[in-house]
């Protein structure tokens, strides 16, 4: 059932180092671009009430506008998954060396 997942996992971890890091960066940026706005919207909807400019898709439009305008808050949301993953990998490496 999960044969495709096993093959993808094996392929991903067998990539050369530079290609592995580039793929990781691309996947993290894709996650930050597509998933992070929804992860920001859902708790904000329940805690702070509905988004002032509309719904979830209005947030995506404003998120894309913020990317074009280089707003710091949008760049943090975009780069957040990659930074978190990098810090996780650094701390895991440091703990292995102890």
SULQUI-V271627 format. One record per residue. N is the residue number from 1. SS is DSSP state (H for helix, E for strand, L for the rest). OMEGA is omega as a letter, one per 40 degrees, with the letter a starting at -180 (NA if undefined). Layout:
((N & SS & OMEGA) (N & SS & OMEGA))
//
This chain:
((1 & L & a) (2 & L & a) (3 & H & i) (4 & H & i) (5 & H & i) (6 & H & i) (7 & H & i) (8 & H & i) (9 & H & i) (10 & H & i) (11 & H & a) (12 & H & a) (13 & H & i) (14 & L & i) (15 & L & i) (16 & L & a) (17 & H & a) (18 & H & i) (19 & H & i) (20 & H & a) (21 & H & i) (22 & H & i) (23 & H & i) (24 & H & i) (25 & H & i) (26 & H & i) (27 & H & i) (28 & H & i) (29 & H & i) (30 & H & i) (31 & H & i) (32 & H & a) (33 & H & a) (34 & H & a) (35 & L & a) (36 & H & i) (37 & H & i) (38 & H & i) (39 & H & i) (40 & H & a) (41 & H & a) (42 & H & i) (43 & H & i) (44 & H & i) (45 & H & a) (46 & H & a) (47 & H & a) (48 & H & a) (49 & L & a) (50 & L & i) (51 & L & a) (52 & L & a) (53 & L & a) (54 & L & a) (55 & L & a) (56 & H & a) (57 & H & i) (58 & H & i) (59 & H & i) (60 & H & i) (61 & H & i) (62 & H & i) (63 & H & i) (64 & H & i) (65 & H & i) (66 & H & i) (67 & H & a) (68 & H & a) (69 & L & a) (70 & L & i) (71 & L & a) (72 & H & a) (73 & H & i) (74 & H & i) (75 & H & i) (76 & H & i) (77 & H & i) (78 & H & a) (79 & H & a) (80 & H & i) (81 & H & i) (82 & H & i) (83 & H & i) (84 & H & i) (85 & H & i) (86 & H & i) (87 & H & i) (88 & H & a) (89 & H & i) (90 & H & i) (91 & H & i) (92 & H & i) (93 & H & i) (94 & H & i) (95 & H & i) (96 & H & a) (97 & H & i) (98 & L & NA))
//
